[in-house]
Amino acid sequence: MRYSASVRGMSPSVVIYGATGYSGGLVAREAAARGWSPVLAGRDATKLASLATTLGLEHRVADVRRAEELERAFAGARVVVNAAGPFSRTAAPVAAACLRTRAHYLDLSAEVPAIEALACEHAAARARRVMIMPAVGFDVVATDCLAMHVARRLPSAVGLSIAVTNLRFLSRGSARTLLEAVDRGLMRRNGELVSVPLGSCERVFEYEAGARKSINVSLADLTTAYHSTGIPNLATYTEGTPLMRALLAAARSAGWMLRSGPAQAWLAACAELLPGDPARGNGDAQPAEGDEPVQEVVAEAEDDRGGRVSARLRTPEAYAFTPIAAAAVIERVLAGDLEAGFQTPARVYGSELVLTLPGVTREDLQ
């Protein structure tokens, strides 16, 4: 069921949980810049108060492990944006609190297991007339929209491959997420998720700079693109730079050890040493005007008769794109443009959603 209304004249009621994290802070600032008054929520009272004072916003303290605190934090909200990773720990309790308070749930996840778990809440969400839409940042708004685009160009497609250029920065939250899934490679075959060693499969994709070898990683699109397009065979890749190949080779050879409790604790401590602002803390000079970093996505669909189509999308850098994409989805939900149940961005808003965002271009390759 789909609802529509006008957003004009509304006072947006949005809670951003995990607002003091890097991505959460970006979404909070984007919302404030649009003249909204989101409530900032999280478990660190000191950091919340500081950010809320800076932005002139209300804040509410809530520990994700305490259901009653989440319910109080979400009271009166129409939309909750979960920006607190790893989402393996936060998605289920935050979504459950949204169902109880009848708030629509959005998040910035890129984690396949967390999104798979949310998909299981489809019936419960429909019954409560609540939408659960994970992954409204770069991954998967950009990738999901391109996947839908090529799928519609080739309705007979049975296979879909999605590749992204490497992320230039890594936040603390993203690092913690990556380390939790250090050796868990996945693909989708005949509609089912199967284990495949990370970096063990290689394909060539046509990036803007030319053909580049890319290697398999487990992106959220393994779940979201499946729900958006219905294509049963899916694989996701990233550009196979020397650094990425070395990281994935290490994950394959030592992943069993890195999953142990002591190793995970040590890796988590290392993640905390990353700069709070990856865009400023990596030592890179700020880009000159007109030379802002960008991301690229390539999607290829193929059928069992040899038909193939591909397209390429160019967007702002992932962390710059994420708050803009998230705000666009929030705005639509606040306007009543939504569907109850578990949903994906391209399924509800179409493949053209991404082209409404600044700095995005798309071209068909074949």
C-alpha positions as CSV (number, residue, x, y, z in Angstrom):
1,M,0.0,0.0,0.0
2,R,1.3,3.4,-0.9
3,Y,0.5,6.8,0.5
4,S,1.0,10.3,-0.9
5,A,0.6,13.8,0.6
6,S,2.3,17.2,0.3
7,V,5.3,18.0,2.5
8,R,4.7,21.7,2.2
9,G,3.9,23.3,5.5
10,M,4.9,20.3,7.5
11,S,7.1,20.4,10.6
12,P,9.3,17.3,10.0
13,S,9.4,14.9,12.9
14,V,12.7,13.0,12.5
15,V,15.0,11.3,15.0
16,I,18.5,10.6,13.9
17,Y,19.9,7.8,16.1
18,G,23.7,7.6,16.2
19,A,23.9,11.3,15.3
20,T,27.3,11.7,16.9
21,G,29.0,9.3,14.5
22,Y,30.5,10.6,11.3
23,S,27.8,9.6,8.9
24,G,25.0,10.4,11.4
25,G,26.5,13.9,11.9
26,L,26.5,14.5,8.2
27,V,22.9,13.6,8.0
28,A,22.1,15.8,11.0
29,R,23.8,18.8,9.4
30,E,22.1,18.2,6.1
31,A,18.7,18.1,7.8
32,A,19.4,21.2,9.8
33,A,20.6,23.0,6.6
34,R,17.3,22.2,5.0
35,G,15.5,24.0,7.9
36,W,14.3,20.8,9.5
37,S,14.5,20.3,13.3
38,P,15.5,16.6,13.8
39,V,15.9,15.2,17.3
40,L,19.4,13.9,17.8
41,A,19.7,10.6,19.7
42,G,22.4,8.2,20.9
43,R,24.0,6.9,24.0
44,D,26.7,9.4,24.6
45,A,25.1,12.3,26.5
46,T,28.1,14.6,26.3
47,K,28.7,14.3,22.6
48,L,25.0,14.6,21.9
49,A,24.6,17.8,23.9
50,S,27.6,19.3,22.2
51,L,26.3,18.5,18.7
52,A,22.8,19.6,19.5
53,T,24.0,22.9,20.9
54,T,26.1,23.5,17.8
55,L,23.1,22.8,15.5
56,G,20.4,24.3,17.8
57,L,18.5,21.0,18.0
58,E,16.9,18.8,20.7
59,H,18.6,15.7,21.8
60,R,17.6,12.5,23.6
61,V,19.9,9.9,25.2
62,A,19.1,6.3,24.6
63,D,21.1,3.1,24.8
64,V,20.3,0.7,22.0
65,R,20.3,-2.2,24.5
66,R,17.4,-0.6,26.5
67,A,14.1,-0.9,24.6
68,E,12.3,1.6,26.9
69,E,14.9,4.2,26.3
70,L,14.6,3.8,22.5
71,E,10.8,4.1,22.7
72,R,11.1,7.3,24.7
73,A,13.6,8.7,22.3
74,F,11.4,7.9,19.3
75,A,8.2,9.2,20.8
76,G,6.3,11.4,18.4
77,A,8.7,10.7,15.5
78,R,7.4,10.0,12.0
79,V,10.8,8.9,10.7
80,V,13.8,7.4,12.5
81,V,17.1,7.3,10.7
82,N,19.5,4.7,12.3
83,A,23.1,5.9,11.6
84,A,24.7,3.8,14.4
85,G,26.9,1.0,13.2
86,P,27.7,-1.8,13.2
87,F,24.1,-2.4,12.2
88,S,24.4,-6.1,13.2
89,R,24.0,-4.7,16.7
90,T,21.6,-1.8,16.2
91,A,19.3,-2.5,13.3
92,A,17.1,-5.1,15.0
93,P,16.5,-3.2,18.3
94,V,16.0,0.2,16.6
95,A,13.6,-1.3,14.0
96,A,11.7,-3.1,16.7
97,A,11.3,0.2,18.6
98,C,10.1,1.9,15.4
99,L,7.4,-0.8,15.0
100,R,6.2,-0.2,18.5
101,T,6.1,3.5,18.1
102,R,4.9,3.4,14.5
103,A,7.8,5.4,13.2
104,H,9.1,4.6,9.7
105,Y,12.6,3.1,9.8
106,L,15.5,4.2,7.6
107,D,19.2,3.4,8.1
108,L,22.7,3.8,6.5
109,S,23.6,0.1,6.6
110,A,25.7,-1.7,4.0
111,E,25.6,-5.0,5.9
112,V,24.0,-8.0,4.1
113,P,23.1,-9.9,7.3
114,A,21.5,-6.9,9.0
115,I,19.4,-6.1,5.9
116,E,18.4,-9.8,5.5
117,A,17.1,-9.7,9.1
118,L,15.1,-6.5,8.4
119,A,13.5,-8.1,5.4
120,C,12.1,-10.8,7.7
121,E,10.1,-8.0,9.4
122,H,8.0,-7.3,6.2
123,A,4.8,-8.7,7.5
124,A,5.0,-7.1,10.9
125,A,5.8,-3.7,9.3
126,R,2.9,-3.9,6.9
127,A,0.6,-4.8,9.8
128,R,1.7,-1.6,11.6
129,R,1.6,0.5,8.4
130,V,5.3,1.2,8.9
131,M,8.0,1.3,6.2
132,I,11.4,-0.3,6.8
133,M,13.9,0.9,4.3
134,P,17.6,0.2,5.1
135,A,20.6,1.5,3.2
136,V,19.5,5.0,2.1
137,G,23.1,6.3,1.8
138,F,25.6,5.9,-1.1
139,D,25.1,2.2,-0.7
140,V,22.5,1.5,-1.8
141,V,20.7,4.5,-3.3
142,A,23.3,4.9,-6.1
143,T,23.8,1.2,-6.7
144,D,20.1,0.2,-6.3
145,C,19.0,2.8,-8.8
146,L,21.6,1.7,-11.4
147,A,20.6,-1.9,-10.8
148,M,17.0,-1.1,-11.5
149,H,17.9,0.9,-14.6
150,V,19.8,-2.0,-16.3
151,A,17.2,-4.5,-15.2
152,R,14.5,-2.5,-16.9
153,R,16.6,-2.3,-20.0
154,L,16.9,-6.1,-20.1
155,P,13.7,-7.6,-18.6
156,S,14.9,-11.1,-19.3
157,A,18.0,-10.7,-17.2
158,V,18.9,-13.6,-14.9
159,G,22.3,-12.2,-13.8
160,L,23.4,-8.9,-12.4
161,S,26.9,-7.6,-11.5
162,I,27.5,-4.3,-9.7
163,A,31.0,-2.8,-9.3
164,V,32.1,0.4,-7.4
165,T,35.3,2.3,-7.4
166,N,37.1,2.2,-4.0
167,L,36.1,4.3,-1.2
168,R,38.6,7.1,-0.6
169,F,37.9,7.5,3.1
170,L,36.8,5.2,5.9
171,S,35.0,6.3,9.1
172,R,35.3,4.6,12.5
173,G,31.9,3.1,12.1
174,S,32.6,1.8,8.6
175,A,35.9,0.3,9.9
176,R,34.2,-1.5,12.7
177,T,31.6,-2.9,10.3
178,L,34.3,-4.0,7.9
179,L,36.3,-5.7,10.6
180,E,33.3,-7.7,11.9
181,A,32.8,-9.3,8.5
182,V,36.5,-9.6,7.8
183,D,36.3,-12.8,5.7
184,R,32.6,-13.3,5.0
185,G,32.3,-13.3,1.2
186,L,28.9,-13.8,-0.4
187,M,27.1,-13.9,-3.7
188,R,23.5,-14.7,-4.7
189,R,22.9,-17.8,-6.8
190,N,19.5,-18.9,-7.9
191,G,18.0,-16.5,-5.3
192,E,20.0,-17.9,-2.4
193,L,23.0,-16.3,-0.7
194,V,26.1,-18.5,-0.9
195,S,29.6,-18.2,0.6
196,V,32.4,-17.2,-1.7
197,P,35.9,-16.3,-0.5
198,L,36.4,-12.5,-0.7
199,G,38.5,-11.5,-3.7
200,S,38.4,-14.9,-5.3
201,C,36.4,-13.8,-8.4
202,E,37.5,-11.3,-10.9
203,R,35.8,-9.4,-13.7
204,V,36.7,-6.4,-15.9
205,F,34.4,-3.3,-15.7
206,E,34.4,-0.2,-17.8
207,Y,35.1,2.6,-15.4
208,E,35.4,6.2,-16.7
209,A,39.2,5.9,-16.7
210,G,39.0,2.6,-18.8
211,A,38.7,-1.1,-18.2
212,R,39.8,-2.1,-14.7
213,K,39.9,-5.5,-13.1
214,S,37.6,-5.8,-10.1
215,I,37.2,-8.4,-7.4
216,N,34.3,-9.7,-5.4
217,V,33.2,-8.1,-2.1
218,S,29.9,-8.4,-0.2
219,L,27.9,-5.3,-0.8
220,A,24.4,-4.7,0.6
221,D,23.1,-4.9,-3.0
222,L,23.2,-8.7,-2.7
223,T,20.0,-8.3,-0.8
224,T,18.6,-4.9,-1.9
225,A,19.1,-5.4,-5.6
226,Y,17.5,-8.8,-5.4
227,H,14.4,-7.3,-3.8
228,S,14.4,-4.4,-6.2
229,T,14.9,-6.3,-9.5
230,G,14.1,-10.0,-8.8
231,I,17.2,-11.1,-10.6
232,P,18.3,-14.4,-9.0
233,N,22.0,-14.3,-9.6
234,L,23.9,-11.3,-8.1
235,A,27.6,-10.5,-7.5
236,T,29.2,-7.3,-6.3
237,Y,32.7,-6.1,-6.9
238,T,35.2,-3.3,-6.1
239,E,38.0,-2.1,-8.1
240,G,41.0,-4.4,-7.7
241,T,43.7,-2.0,-6.5
242,P,46.9,-3.5,-5.0
243,L,45.8,-2.4,-1.5
244,M,42.3,-4.0,-1.9
245,R,43.8,-7.2,-3.2
246,A,46.2,-7.4,-0.3
247,L,43.5,-6.7,2.3
248,L,41.2,-9.4,0.9
249,A,44.0,-11.9,0.6
250,A,44.8,-11.3,4.3
251,A,41.2,-11.8,5.2
252,R,41.0,-15.1,3.3
253,S,44.2,-16.5,4.9
254,A,43.7,-15.2,8.5
255,G,40.0,-14.5,8.7
256,W,39.4,-17.4,11.1
257,M,41.9,-15.9,13.5
258,L,40.7,-12.3,13.1
259,R,37.1,-13.4,14.1
260,S,38.3,-14.5,17.5
261,G,37.2,-12.4,20.5
262,P,40.7,-11.1,21.4
263,A,41.5,-10.2,17.8
264,Q,38.1,-8.5,17.3
265,A,38.7,-6.5,20.5
266,W,42.1,-5.4,19.2
267,L,40.8,-4.5,15.8
268,A,38.0,-2.5,17.3
269,A,40.5,-0.6,19.4
270,C,42.5,0.1,16.2
271,A,39.4,1.4,14.5
272,E,38.9,3.9,17.3
273,L,42.3,5.4,16.4
274,L,41.0,6.5,13.0
275,P,40.3,10.2,12.7
276,G,36.8,11.3,13.6
277,D,36.5,13.0,10.2
278,P,38.1,10.7,7.6
279,A,37.9,13.4,4.9
280,R,40.2,15.7,6.9
281,G,42.2,13.3,9.0
282,N,43.9,11.2,6.3
283,G,46.5,13.8,5.5
284,D,45.2,14.5,2.0
285,A,45.1,18.1,0.9
286,Q,41.6,19.4,0.3
287,P,40.6,19.1,-3.3
288,A,40.8,22.2,-5.4
289,E,37.6,23.7,-6.7
290,G,36.2,21.7,-9.6
291,D,38.4,18.7,-8.5
292,E,36.1,17.2,-5.8
293,P,36.4,13.4,-5.4
294,V,33.8,11.2,-7.1
295,Q,32.5,7.6,-7.0
296,E,31.6,5.4,-9.9
297,V,29.2,2.5,-10.1
298,V,28.9,0.1,-13.0
299,A,26.1,-2.3,-13.4
300,E,25.8,-5.1,-16.0
301,A,22.7,-7.3,-16.5
302,E,22.7,-10.4,-18.7
303,D,20.2,-13.0,-19.7
304,D,20.6,-16.7,-20.6
305,R,20.4,-16.0,-24.4
306,G,23.5,-13.9,-24.5
307,G,21.8,-10.5,-24.1
308,R,23.7,-8.0,-22.1
309,V,23.3,-4.3,-21.1
310,S,25.5,-2.1,-18.9
311,A,25.5,1.4,-17.5
312,R,27.7,3.6,-15.4
313,L,26.8,6.2,-12.7
314,R,29.0,9.0,-11.5
315,T,28.3,10.5,-8.1
316,P,29.9,12.7,-5.5
317,E,32.3,10.9,-3.1
318,A,30.3,8.4,-1.0
319,Y,30.4,10.3,2.3
320,A,29.4,13.5,0.5
321,F,26.6,11.7,-1.3
322,T,25.2,9.9,1.7
323,P,23.6,12.8,3.6
324,I,22.1,14.2,0.3
325,A,20.6,10.8,-0.6
326,A,19.3,10.1,2.9
327,A,17.7,13.6,3.1
328,A,15.9,13.0,-0.2
329,V,14.4,9.8,1.1
330,I,13.5,11.4,4.4
331,E,11.7,14.2,2.5
332,R,9.7,11.7,0.5
333,V,8.7,9.7,3.6
334,L,7.6,12.9,5.4
335,A,5.5,13.7,2.4
336,G,3.7,10.4,2.8
337,D,5.3,8.9,-0.3
338,L,6.1,5.4,1.0
339,E,5.0,1.8,1.1
340,A,4.5,-0.2,4.3
341,G,6.7,-3.2,4.8
342,F,10.3,-3.9,4.0
343,Q,11.3,-1.8,1.0
344,T,14.3,-0.8,-1.1
345,P,15.0,2.7,-2.5
346,A,14.7,1.9,-6.2
347,R,11.7,-0.3,-5.8
348,V,9.7,2.5,-4.1
349,Y,11.1,5.6,-5.8
350,G,12.3,4.2,-9.1
351,S,15.7,4.2,-10.9
352,E,15.5,7.9,-11.6
353,L,15.6,8.9,-7.9
354,V,19.4,9.1,-8.1
355,L,19.3,11.5,-11.0
356,T,17.4,14.0,-9.0
357,L,20.4,14.4,-6.7
358,P,23.1,17.0,-7.4
359,G,26.4,15.9,-9.1
360,V,25.0,12.7,-10.5
361,T,25.3,11.6,-14.1
362,R,24.4,8.3,-15.8
363,E,25.4,6.8,-19.2
364,D,24.5,3.6,-20.9
365,L,27.6,1.6,-22.0
366,Q,25.9,-1.1,-24.1
